[in-house]
Amino acid sequence: MKNLFAEFGRSIVATLFFAVILCGVYPLVVYGAGKLFFPHQADGSLLVDKSGAVRGSALLAQNFTGAKYFHPRPSAAGANGFDASASSGSNLGPTSTNLFAAMAQRISDYRAENNLATNTPVPADAVTASASGLDPHITPANAELQIPRVAKARGISEDKLRELVRQNTSGRDLGLFGEPRVNVMTLNFALDQK
């Protein structure tokens, strides 16, 4: 019986020790290292305007619908999309008639809002939601098709807009992984700051 209480005491001490290390010390070390080596990312990659107001995060898309903005990928997160508390995809598969109908409508809407011919190919990312529903990136092809609409709405030249798109385009990670992508959040933020 005495041995049982000794083991029980050691178990409690070990549990408390690991609780302090794993629930206190380790998170503080990781947070401190993040703040030291990656301060902007550790703070959420916030986009702060000239007045000091936070306008969003470079990591999370928002629903831009106006003609003067580049539009992100569609979102299935939440009832109206872009709800960070309901981040998810639609879970509709390739044989889903609902997915087919939604994509057909999105293709039609995309062509209409960007004044494209009915036979103009539409990039897949313009009509399909990301897995999280909050992806702030679009393909350069998607951005290129939106340039004339945004340039006309803002009254700036398409060449200046192309340069701004290029400045907000990231290449492949480590030069190998992924595809080039345009961050819609930073691009629209830069447009509003001009």
N, C-alpha and C positions, 0 to 999 in steps of 0.2 A: 504494500500500500504506500509505503514511504517512497519507493521508487516511482510509483505512478504519479505522485504529487510533484516529484522532482522533474520528471519528463514534462508534465503539464506546465510547470513554471518555465522550463526552458522553451517550450513551444510559444508561450505568451511573450517572452522576451524576444525570441526570434521574429515573431510576427510584428511586434512593435518596432524592432530594429529595421526590418525591411519596409515597413510602412513609412517610417521617417525617411529612409534612403530613397525609396522608389516613388513615394507620393510627395516628397518635399524637396530633398536635396537634388535629385536627378532633374526634375522639371525646372528648378531654378538655374541649374547649370546650363541646360539646353536653352532656356530663355535668355540667360546672360550671354551665351555664345552667339545666339541669333542677333541680339541687340548690338553686340560688339562687331561682328563680321558682316551682318546683313541688316543694317538698321531700317532701311526703307521697307524691305520685305517683312521683317518682324513686326512692323507696325501696320501691316495689311496692304502695302503698296497703294496707299491712299493718294487720290488725285485732289490736290488742294489748289483752289484758285487764288488770284492775286489778293482777294480780300481775306483770305485765310479760311474760307468755308470749304468743307469737304464735299466734293461733287461725286465721289464714287471711288471704286477701287479698280486698278488695272487688272485684277484677277477675276472680277465678276461682271458679266454683261448686264446691261440695263436695256429696257425696251425703248429704243429710239424709233419713232414713227414719222417724224416730220421730214419733209423733202430736203431740208438743209443738213440732214445728218446721214451718215452711213449707217445702214441697218445691220444688226447682228444676225446670227443664225436664229431660226425659230426656237421657241422654248416650250417644253412640256412640263416645266416646273411650276406646279400650282395651277389653280383654275384659270388664271389669266397669263400664266407664264412669268418667268424671271422672278419667282418667289424663292428666295434663298432658304426659307424654312421648309420648302417642299421640293428640294432639289432631286430631280429624277428624270429619267427618260419616259417615253410613252409606253414602252414595253410592247408595242405593236410589231408583229413579225412581217416578213416579206409577203405572206399570203393574206394579210389583213385587208379587207375591202375598205375599212375606215382609214388605214394608212394610205392606201392608193387614192382615195377621194381627197384626203387632206393634202397630199403632195400635188395632185392635179390642181387643186385650188391655189396652193402656194405658188406653183409655177405660173399660173395665169395672173395672179396678183403681182408677182415679181416682174413679169414682162410688162404689165400695165403701168406700174409705178415708175419703171425705168425706161418707158417708151421704147421697148424692144419689139422687133418683129416677132410674129407668132412662131416662126421657125428658128429663132435664135436659141442656141443651147444655153441652158441655165445650169450654173455650177451646183453640184449636189449639196454643198453646205448652205446654199441659199434656201433650200426647201426641206432639209432634214435637221432635226434637233440633235444637239450633242447628248451624250449620256447623262450629264448633270443638268442640262437645260440652262446652264449659266456660263457657257464657254464664251469668252470675249473675243475670240479670234475668228476671222474669215479668211478665205483664200485670196491671194492677189487677183485671181480672175474674177471673183465676186466683187471685190473692191473696184476693179477696172470698169465693170458694167455699171456701177453706181456713180462713177465720177461725173458723167454729163449731167445727171439729175442734181447732184449736190452743187456742182459748179454753177449751174443756172440759178438754183435757189439762193445761193450766197453771192452771186454776181462776181465770181472770181474766175480766173482762167483755168482751163482744164490742166494745163502744164504745171501751174503752181500747185494744184490739187494733187497731181501725180507725184510731185516731189514730196509733198506732205505724207502721202500714202507710203512712199518709199522710206521715209524717215521712221515710220511706225510699223515697218515690216521687219520681222525677225526671220533669220535664216534657220537652217536645220540645227538642232541641238548637237553640239560637239562636232558640227560639220557632217554628221552622218544620219542622225535620227530625226524622224518626222519630216514635215514639209514646211516650206516657207509660209508664214502666216502674218496677217495684219491684225493688230490689236484695235478693235473698234472703239474701245473705251478711251485709250490714249489718243487715237486719231480724232474723235469727236471733241475730246477735251482740248486738244491743240487747236481745232477749228474755232471753238468758242473763245479761246484766249487771244485770238488774232483780232 
